[in-house]
Amino acid sequence: MFKKVLIANRGEIAMRIIRSCRALGIPTVAIHSEADNDALHVRFADEAVCVGPADAAKSYLHVPAIISAAEVTGADAIHPGYGFLSENASFAELCTRCRLTFIGPSPEAMRIWGDKVSARAQALKFGLPLLPGTQVLKDAEHAVAEAKRIGFPVILKAAGGGGGRGMRIVRDAADVEAAFLTATTEAERGFSNPDVYLEQFIENPRHIEFQVLADRHGNVWTLGERECSLQRRHQKVMEEAPSPGFSSELRNSMAERIRAAMKATGYTTVGTVEFLMDEKGELYFMEMNTRIQVEHPVTEMVTGVDLVEQQLLAAAGEELTLPDTSNWRFRGHAIECRINAEDPKTFAPWPGLITEYHPPGGGGIRVESGVYGGWRVPSCYDSLIAKLVSYGATREEAMARMRVALDEFIIVGIRTNIPLHQALLADPDVIAGTMSTRTIERLVERGF
């Protein structure tokens, strides 16, 4: 096992990793920017190193400073969390050259599955269903021709990243050129890779993802699916596991194909294979995230598997001893609400001083947070400040517990999106489990 793990991240995911390391008896090192001098993960880690100013490019993304922090503290492994450097194959390679274990997949696997065009090729190879699409587009003229071949509407996507950047929906040939230029510019700025490709666009899809876990001994597990349809501008807001109405036959069929693809490509550690589901219930491969996901706690709650702990064990070379999951049976239902420091109606970020903070509790409630009363939420990072998770024997019980927990969650001094979550849990489509990726958009249009 590792002697010491440096956590190349911040906020609630840094706290989550610290807790799993503690459970395994592993000391931790927190890195932080000057803006995070008093952050919770800095207080809870065994050691802390400031790696630069508030600007993430000069701190949390500043590779030389991070590697130096690992060397001076004697860390022998780096956990990247999610975001920042978590899917950067070059960073993973550098860790290896510096005799540091990168707690994630190999650089080769990251390149195979992290690049969306390459991932589409792998999906096709292993029989995962695909929407009509393209390879990397050469130029705007190529984009126009391919869009006409596929048929409108289409969506432009960045090959090297996600989260809505470098993504544009196009409904008419006259709009393709402008959308192509905008998408390539955003992709270059966001991921240092201007490559984009086209894919057929589904108007009212659901977003379904499968949790993968693998070790270096050839063992691969799929731990069921998560429903991630409740999102705004391709940013997830609320997730749950299992997906309501998802058949066990479809779950087992997809899981078998996913496991075969992961084994054949030598994938190890955790990962998530994401799909779109159309109104007929057909799944189509979208992408793979080669890291731990923000929404991993809902899978942990319904499987009893500590994914971060298993990730650490797998990275240390241990053979994992989970039971067979070829015919997975969930235990109950879990829901996660992402609590963001933002205006609930305009979605504008709302940094500032938290003057009072009291998280909810009670049976079936879990809070993952990186903040506390008296701490100032900085304006230079993602607005996620906490994840509220509820668990119940049934979906209805999990929803009822979440409603109570949202009512009890006290955060004073800043605005949060808690009212949006309360509105979602009162929405007929959400209650019925028939939501889509446009549910929040429609809710906002109606007003709440």
N, C-alpha and C positions, 0 to 999 in steps of 0.2 A: 504494500500500500504506500501511497505517497507520504513523504515526510512533511510537506507543506504545500498548500494550494493557493496560488494567487488568483484573485477574482477580477477579471478584466471587464468590470461592469459596475453598475450602480443601482440604487433604488431597491424595489421589492425583490427583484431577481437576485441581486447580490445577497440580500438577507436570506432568501430561500436556500441559496448554495451554502452559505455559512452554517445554517442549521443542519443540513445533511452532512456536511464535513464534521461538525461537532459530534453528530451521532456516531460517526465512524472513527472519532478520535483524531481527526486530522486538523492541525493548526491552519489558520487562514491568514492571508494578507489581502487587505483592501487597498485598491488604488482609488484615487479621487482627484478631482479638479479643485481649484481654489474656491469655486462656488459651492462645493460639497464638503468643505472643511468640517462642518458639524453634522453631516449626514448620519443617518442611523447605521448604515453598513460600516461606516468608519468607526463608530463607537463599539460595534459588536465584534468586529474582526480582532484577531490576536495582535496583528500589526497593521499599520496603515502607512501608505506612501503617497505624497502629493506628486502627481505626474504632469502638472501644467495648469494653465489658466482655464477659465470657464469654457472657452471655445472647445467643443469636443474634438475638433481636428488637431488641437494642440494638447489634448489630454487623453481622453478615452480612446481616441483613434491614433495617438502618437506612438507608433510601434517601438521606436528606440527607447523611449522613456519607460514603456511597459516591460520590455525585455530587461532593461537595467534594473527596474524595481524587483523583478523576480531574482535576478542575480545577487543583488545586494542583501536581500532578505533570506536567501537560501531556499527559495521555493523550487520544487522540482516538477511542478505541473501548473498549467494555466487553464482555468475554466472561463470561457468567454460569455456565458449566459446566452442571451438573444440580442439581436441588433448589434451595433458597433462592429466588432471584428469576428463575430460568431460564424460567418459563412465566407470568410476571407481565406482562400486556399494558400495564398502567398504567406500570410501570417502563420498558418499552421505549419508550412514548410520551414519557416524561419525558427519556429519553436523547436522543431526537430533538430535543426542544425545547431541550436544553442543547448541541446540536451535537456530540453523541457518537453514534458508530455502535453500535447494539446488535447484537452478533454472534449473530443468530438471525432467526427469521421476522418479518414485519411484525406489528404489533399486531392488524391486522384478521385475518390468517391465524391468529394465536394464539387469537383469540376464536372463530373458526369451528371450529377443530379442537380447541382446548383444553377447551372446555366439552363434556362428554360427550353431553349431549342434542342440542346443535347438531351435533356430530360424527356422531351416529346419523342425523340428517336428511341430512347430506352423503353418508354411506355409502349410504343408500337412493337418493338422487338419482343416484349414479354406479354403481349396480348391485353394490355390495359386499354380500355376504350378511349378514343380521341375524337375531338371535334375537328372538322376540316381546318387546315392551317397551312403555314408556310415555314420555310427556313428563314434565316436572317435576310432581311430585305436590302437590296443593293442601293436603291435610291427611291425618290418619290415616284418616278415613272414606273418602277418595278412594283411599288406599293399599289398604285392605281390599277395596274394590270391584274395583280393577284387578288385584289378586293373584288374586282368584277368577276373573276373566275369563281371565287368562293360564294359570292352573293351577299348583298347587304341585309342586315347590318353586320359589320365586322368590328373587331376591337384590336387596336395596336397595343403591343405589350413589350416592355423592356426585357431583353434576353438575360440580363445580368442582375435583376432585382425585382422587387415587388412593392407592396404597400401603397399601390395607386400611382406611384411616380412612373413616368414614361408610359402611361396607359391612357388611351383615348378611344372612345366609341365613335364610329363613323357610320352614318346612315345613307350617304349619298356620294357618288363619285367625285362631285365638285369639291367635297370637303377633305378628300384624302390627302392631298399634297400638304395643306396647312397643318393637318393633324400629324402627319409624318414628321414634319420639321419640329413641331412642338414636342412630340414624344421623344425624338432623338436627342433634343437639347436637354430635356428633363433627365433622360437616362444617363447622359454624359455627366451632368451635374451630380446626380444622386449616386451613381454606381461606377463612375469613371469608365463607362462602357456605353457607347452610343447605339449599339445594335438593338434593333427592334424587329418583331415579326408580327404576322397577322393571324387571327383566329376568328372563326365564326362566333358571333355574339348571341347569347341566349338572353332573352328579355327579362324573364322572372325566375332565375335559377335559385336553387338552394346550394349552400356551400357545405360540403361534407368532407371531413378529413379523417384519415386513419393513423393511429399511433403505432410507430414501429420501434422495436428495441432489439438490438443484436449485440453479440459479444464476438471476441476474436477466435472462438472455437467452433464457428459455423452454426451457432444457434440463433434463430431469428423468431421473434414473436410479433404478432399484431395484437394490440390490446383494444380492439374495437374502434368504433368511430365516434366523432364529435360533431354536433350540429353547430355551425358557425355562420349561419345565414344573417343574423342580426348584426349588420355592419353599416357604416356610413363612409362613402368615398373609399371603399375597399379596406377600411380599418374596422376590425371587429370590435363589437361593443359588449355583446353578451353571448355566451356559449353554454352548451350543455352536453351531457353524455348519459345514456346513448341518445342518438337522434330519434325523435318521436316518429313512430310509424315506419321505421326502418326494419325491413324483414331480416330474419336470421339467415335465410337462404342467400340473400344478396350480400350480407355481411361476410358469411363464410366463403362465398365464391370470390369476392374481391380480396379477402385476406389471403387466400391461397395463392392468387396471382402476385400479390404484393410481396409475399414471403419469397416466392421463386425469384422475383426480380432483385430483391435485396441480397439473397444468397449468391446469385450469379455475378453480381457486380462487386461482391466483397464488402458490402456496407456493414459498418459496425457503429455502435452507440445508438442514441435515440434519433428519431427523425419523424417527419410527418408527410404523408402522401395525401395531396389535396385534390378534390374532385368538385365539379359542378354537376348538379342534378337538375334535369329539365322537368317540365310539368307532367311528363309521362312516367317519371321515376327512373329514367335512364341516367347512369353516371358517365362522366367524361373526365379523364385525367387532365389536371390543370398544371400542377407543379409539385415539387418536393422541397420542403424546408429541412436542411441538414443540421438541425440544432434542436434544443429544447424550445417548446412553444410557450407563449404567455398563458395559454389556456390549459396547460398540462394538469393543473390540480383536479379538474373534473374527472379526468381519466383515473387519476390516483384514487379519488374517492370511491369510484365504482368498481375498481379492480383490487384495491388494497396494495398496489405496487408503488413504492417510492421511486419515481422515475429518475430523480436527480441522484439518489443513492446508487441505483443500478447503473447510471451513467458513469459515476465515479469508479465503481467496481469494474465495469467493462473496460474503461480506459486504463486501469491498472493491470489489465491482462487476466483478470479472474474469470472463471467460467460461471455464468449466471445459472441459477437453479430454480427458475420460475416453472410453474406447471405448464403443461401443454395447453395452448390457447387456440387450437385449430377449430374447435367448436365452442367459442367463448360464451360464457353466461355472466351477465352483469349482476352485481349486487346493488340494487336500488338505482337511484337517479341523482345526478348532481348538476348544479347550475352555477355559472360564474358571471358576475357583473364586474366589468372594468370601471373602477371609480377614477374619473379623470378630473383634473383641475381645469375646468372649462365651463363656460356658460352653457346651460343645458339646452338652450334653444338656438343660439347662434353658433355654438361649438367653438367660439373664440377662446384661446388659452387664457387662464386666469391665475397667473402666478401671484405670490404674495405671502404674507405671514399667516400661518395657521395659529390662531389664538386659542383655540380649544379643539381637542381631538379625543373622541371616545368611541372606539370601535364596538360593534355589537358582539354578543356572545350567545350562549345557549346551545342546546343539543343540535348537532348537525350543522353548525356554523363554523367556518374557517376564514380567517382574514390574513392575507399576505400583504404586508405594507412596508414602505420604506420611509414613513414620515412620523412626526409626533407633534404634540402641541408645543408651540414656541419655535417651530422650525419654519424657515422661509422657503417656499417652493420657488426654485429658480426659473427664469424665463427661457433658458437656453437649451432645455432638454424636452423630451417627450412629456406629455401632460399626465400620463398614468401615475397615480400616487398610491393606489391600493387595489387589491382584487378581493372581492367578497364572494365566498363560495358557500352554497347551501347544499345539504345532502338530505335525502329522504328515502323511505322504502319505495315510494312511488313518485312519479313526476309531480303529481298534485301536492304531495307533502313537501317536496323540495321547493316548489313555487310558493307555497304558503309560508314556509320558514324564511324564504328570501324576502317576501313582502314585509314580514316583521323585522327582519334584520335591517332592511333599508330604512324603515321608520326609526330604528334605534341608532343608526349611524350618525354621530354628531361631528361635523367638521365646520368650524366657525372661522371666519376671517377671509376665506376665499369662496368662490362659487365652484360647485361640482355638478356632475351630470347625474346625480342621484335622482332628481325628478324625472329624467328621461327613462331611467330603469323602472321607476314606479309606473310610468305611463305604459311602458312595454308590457309589464306584467298584468296590466288591465286590458291590453289589446286583444280583441277576439281571435285574431289569427295566431298570436303567440300562445294564448290559452289553448287553442285547438291544436297547436303544433303544426300549423300550415303556413308558417312564415316563409319569406323569401328575402333575397338581398335588397329588395326595394321596400321592405316593411317600414324601416325607419324613415325613409324618404317620404312615404305616404303619411306616416304619423305626423311628421313635421309640417307637411302641407296642410293637414287637417287642423293643426294646432293642438297643443296639450297643456 
